[in-house]
Amino acid sequence: MRSLERHRDVGAYALGVLDEAEAFRFEDHLMECPQCAAQVTEFGPAARQLMLYRRATPRFVHPMAHPGPRLLDRLLGELAHRHRARRRRFLYGLAASVVLAVAGPGVMVYAGHDEPAARVTAATDPGTGVWARVTTEDGDSGSRMRLEVKDASGPHTCRLVVVGRDGSEQIVSGWSVTAHDTGTTMTTAGSTMHPDEIARYDVRTTDGQRLVSLPPR
């Protein structure tokens, strides 16, 4: 497959519609293409929304039915809008917490309603040296997450895997790490699991190696 066609497969890979062989070849491509790795991360909310669509499909709809291009376009547009709105709310909340920390305990701020507090967990694996921090917020249909990773053990392609208390797993984000990378990778993701349903967060390579595991807080 030509390089241009590899780029075009990013949506199909993120939505899980490639067969096993094509997915394997595309993951090899991700190792050398930061642009596609970033786009896979951006498709995370869209994949989650399609999963919710499948679960909500009425029984009288044929089980092999697939959403058409127009529905996909509407979903992607709506997800982009929601993603921007949620990011603004997250940043506003972060700014408010900074103001409270600077102002001291004598300042009281009134809010019309209480937002669920974000849960933060961080860990460093002593074997791989990989550090990660996950900030999770509860939502109506699951969890919203922000991941920060420092990983100098590349090159490889990584995934954030959410492991439920019932043993189920969800791949919610993906990215590529170059050799001797000393920077911090940041990405956002979403899961249909609520924070209380999550047993741990795993950062793994695409071949299954666990780089760091984070218990929830």
HUWO-V271857 format. One record per backbone hydrogen bond with DSSP energy under -1.0 kcal/mol. NH is the residue of the N-H (numbers start at 1). CO is the residue of the C=O. E is the energy in kcal/mol with one decimal. If there is no record, write none. Layout:
BEGIN
nh=NH co=CO e=E
nh=NH co=CO e=E
END
This chain:
BEGIN
nh=6 co=2 e=-1.6
nh=7 co=3 e=-1.9
nh=8 co=4 e=-1.6
nh=9 co=6 e=-1.1
nh=10 co=7 e=-1.5
nh=13 co=9 e=-2.6
nh=14 co=10 e=-2.4
nh=15 co=11 e=-2.1
nh=16 co=13 e=-1.1
nh=17 co=12 e=-2.5
nh=23 co=19 e=-2.7
nh=24 co=20 e=-2.1
nh=25 co=21 e=-2.2
nh=26 co=22 e=-2.5
nh=27 co=23 e=-2.1
nh=28 co=24 e=-1.4
nh=29 co=25 e=-1.6
nh=30 co=26 e=-2.1
nh=31 co=27 e=-1.1
nh=32 co=29 e=-1.5
nh=37 co=33 e=-1.9
nh=38 co=34 e=-2.3
nh=39 co=35 e=-1.8
nh=40 co=36 e=-2.4
nh=41 co=37 e=-1.6
nh=42 co=38 e=-1.8
nh=43 co=39 e=-1.5
nh=44 co=41 e=-1.4
nh=47 co=43 e=-2.4
nh=48 co=44 e=-2.0
nh=49 co=45 e=-2.3
nh=50 co=46 e=-2.2
nh=51 co=47 e=-1.7
nh=52 co=48 e=-2.0
nh=53 co=49 e=-2.2
nh=54 co=50 e=-2.4
nh=55 co=51 e=-2.0
nh=56 co=52 e=-1.8
nh=61 co=58 e=-1.6
nh=65 co=62 e=-2.2
nh=72 co=68 e=-2.3
nh=73 co=69 e=-2.6
nh=74 co=70 e=-2.4
nh=75 co=71 e=-2.9
nh=76 co=72 e=-2.8
nh=77 co=73 e=-2.3
nh=78 co=74 e=-2.8
nh=79 co=75 e=-2.9
nh=80 co=76 e=-2.3
nh=81 co=77 e=-2.0
nh=82 co=78 e=-2.7
nh=83 co=79 e=-2.9
nh=84 co=80 e=-2.1
nh=85 co=81 e=-2.2
nh=86 co=82 e=-3.0
nh=87 co=83 e=-2.1
nh=88 co=84 e=-2.1
nh=89 co=85 e=-2.2
nh=90 co=86 e=-2.5
nh=91 co=87 e=-2.4
nh=92 co=88 e=-2.6
nh=93 co=89 e=-2.4
nh=94 co=90 e=-2.1
nh=95 co=91 e=-2.6
nh=96 co=92 e=-2.4
nh=97 co=93 e=-2.0
nh=98 co=94 e=-1.8
nh=99 co=95 e=-2.1
nh=100 co=96 e=-2.4
nh=101 co=97 e=-2.1
nh=102 co=98 e=-2.1
nh=103 co=99 e=-2.8
nh=104 co=100 e=-2.0
nh=107 co=104 e=-1.3
nh=119 co=136 e=-3.1
nh=121 co=134 e=-2.2
nh=123 co=132 e=-2.2
nh=125 co=130 e=-2.4
nh=129 co=125 e=-2.4
nh=131 co=150 e=-2.1
nh=132 co=123 e=-2.3
nh=133 co=148 e=-2.4
nh=134 co=121 e=-2.8
nh=135 co=146 e=-2.5
nh=136 co=119 e=-3.2
nh=137 co=144 e=-3.0
nh=139 co=142 e=-2.8
nh=143 co=191 e=-2.7
nh=144 co=137 e=-2.8
nh=145 co=189 e=-2.7
nh=146 co=135 e=-2.0
nh=147 co=187 e=-3.3
nh=148 co=133 e=-2.4
nh=149 co=185 e=-2.5
nh=150 co=131 e=-2.6
nh=156 co=177 e=-1.8
nh=158 co=175 e=-3.3
nh=159 co=204 e=-2.8
nh=160 co=173 e=-1.9
nh=161 co=202 e=-3.2
nh=162 co=170 e=-3.0
nh=163 co=200 e=-2.5
nh=164 co=168 e=-3.3
nh=165 co=197 e=-2.4
nh=167 co=164 e=-1.8
nh=170 co=162 e=-2.1
nh=172 co=160 e=-2.5
nh=175 co=158 e=-1.8
nh=177 co=156 e=-3.0
nh=181 co=178 e=-1.1
nh=185 co=149 e=-2.9
nh=187 co=147 e=-2.1
nh=189 co=145 e=-2.1
nh=191 co=143 e=-2.3
nh=197 co=194 e=-2.2
nh=198 co=195 e=-1.4
nh=199 co=163 e=-2.9
nh=200 co=163 e=-1.6
nh=201 co=214 e=-2.7
nh=202 co=161 e=-3.0
nh=203 co=212 e=-2.7
nh=204 co=159 e=-2.3
nh=205 co=209 e=-2.5
nh=206 co=157 e=-1.7
nh=208 co=205 e=-1.9
nh=211 co=203 e=-3.2
nh=212 co=203 e=-1.3
nh=214 co=201 e=-3.3
END
